[in-house]
C-alpha cells in the first residue's frame, strides 16, 4: 500500500480521493502511504476508489488486492507466485521501486506459512485496529 500511494500523482483523482476518504489522516501520512488494516480493507471494498484510478493505477491496485486476498490472508492460493509476480510487474509499470520488503516477499515466498492472516507479531494488534475503526 505504501509503494502504491507513493507512486500516485499527488494532483491526480486517485490521490485526492484518498485524502477525502480519510479526512482524519494528515496529508503527510497519506503521501507516505501510512494506512492500517481496517483502512486498507475499506479501500478494497470501495468501488468509487477504483473508479478514481487511471489504467496503470487500476492494474496495480487489482494485483495488490489479489495478493492480499490470496496470499496475505488466511489461505495461500496455489498460484500465489504468479500473483506476486504480476503485482510486482504492475507496480514497476506504475513507477514504484522494489523496496527491500517487496524483494524479501518475492524471494522468500515459499517460507511463508499457509495461514499468514492468522499470524500476528503483537498479541493485541488486531484488537487495537478494530477499536480504531469503531472510534471513527
C-alpha positions in Angstrom: 0.0 0.0 0.0 2.9 2.3 0.9 4.5 1.8 -2.5 1.2 2.2 -4.4 0.4 5.5 -2.6 3.9 7.0 -3.1 3.7 6.3 -6.9 0.4 8.2 -7.3 0.2 11.6 -8.9 -0.3 13.9 -5.9 -2.6 16.1 -8.0 -4.5 13.1 -9.5 -8.0 11.9 -8.9 -7.0 8.8 -7.0 -4.8 10.6 -4.5 -7.4 13.3 -4.0 -10.0 10.6 -3.3 -7.7 9.1 -0.6 -7.5 12.5 1.1 -11.3 12.8 1.0 -11.9 9.2 2.2 -9.7 9.7 5.2 -10.1 13.3 6.4 -8.6 12.5 9.8 -5.3 11.5 8.3 -2.8 14.3 7.7 -1.7 14.8 4.1 1.8 13.7 5.1 0.5 10.3 6.2 -1.5 9.9 3.0 1.6 10.9 0.9 3.7 8.4 2.9 1.1 5.7 2.4 0.6 5.1 6.1 -2.7 3.1 6.4 -3.7 0.5 8.9 -5.5 -2.8 8.2 -9.1 -1.6 8.5 -8.4 1.4 6.3 -6.9 -0.8 3.6 -9.9 -3.2 3.9 -12.2 -0.2 3.5 -10.4 0.8 0.3 -10.5 -2.8 -1.1 -14.3 -2.7 -0.8 -14.7 0.8 -2.1 -15.6 0.7 -5.8 -15.5 4.5 -6.1 -11.8 4.4 -5.1 -11.2 2.1 -8.0 -13.2 4.3 -10.4 -10.9 7.3 -9.5 -7.9 5.5 -10.9 -6.3 5.6 -14.3 -5.4 2.4 -16.2 -2.0 1.8 -14.7 -3.1 2.6 -11.2 -6.1 0.3 -11.6 -4.0 -2.6 -12.8 -1.6 -2.2 -9.8 -4.4 -1.9 -7.3 -6.2 -5.0 -8.7 -3.0 -7.0 -8.5 -2.4 -5.7 -4.9 -5.9 -6.8 -3.9 -5.3 -10.3 -5.4 -2.2 -10.7 -3.3 -4.0 -9.5 -0.2 -6.9 -11.9 -0.7 -4.9 -14.9 -2.0 -1.6 -14.8 -0.2 -1.6 -12.5 2.8 -4.9 -13.7 4.2 -5.8 -17.0 5.9 -5.3 -19.1 2.8 -2.5 -19.2 0.3 -3.6 -19.8 -3.3 -1.9 -22.4 -5.4 -0.9 -19.6 -7.9 0.4 -17.2 -5.3 3.8 -17.0 -7.0 2.2 -15.8 -10.3 0.0 -13.3 -8.3 3.0 -11.8 -6.6 5.0 -11.6 -9.9 2.0 -9.9 -11.6 1.8 -7.4 -8.7 5.5 -6.5 -8.9 5.3 -6.0 -12.7 2.2 -3.8 -12.3 3.9 -1.7 -9.6 7.0 -1.3 -11.7 4.9 0.0 -14.6 3.3 2.4 -12.2 6.8 3.7 -11.3 7.3 2.0 -7.9 10.7 0.9 -6.8 11.1 -2.5 -5.4 11.7 -2.0 -1.7 13.6 -4.4 0.4 10.3 -5.7 1.8 8.9 -6.4 -1.7 12.2 -8.1 -2.6 12.0 -10.3 0.5 8.4 -11.2 -0.2 9.3 -12.2 -3.8 12.5 -14.0 -2.9 11.2 -16.0 0.1 7.5 -16.5 -0.5 7.8 -20.3 -0.1 8.8 -19.8 3.5 5.5 -18.0 4.5 3.0 -20.2 6.4 -0.2 -21.3 4.8 -2.4 -19.2 7.1 -0.4 -16.0 7.1 -3.5 -13.9 8.0 -3.9 -15.7 11.3 -0.3 -14.8 12.4 0.4 -11.7 14.5 3.6 -10.4 15.9 1.8 -8.5 18.7 -0.9 -10.0 20.9 -3.3 -7.1 20.9 -2.6 -5.8 17.4 -6.0 -6.9 15.9 -7.9 -5.5 18.9 -6.3 -2.1 18.5 -7.0 -1.9 14.8 -10.7 -2.9 15.4 -11.0 -0.3 18.1 -9.6 2.4 15.9 -12.2 1.6 13.3 -15.0 1.8 15.8 -13.8 5.1 17.1 -14.1 6.7 13.7 
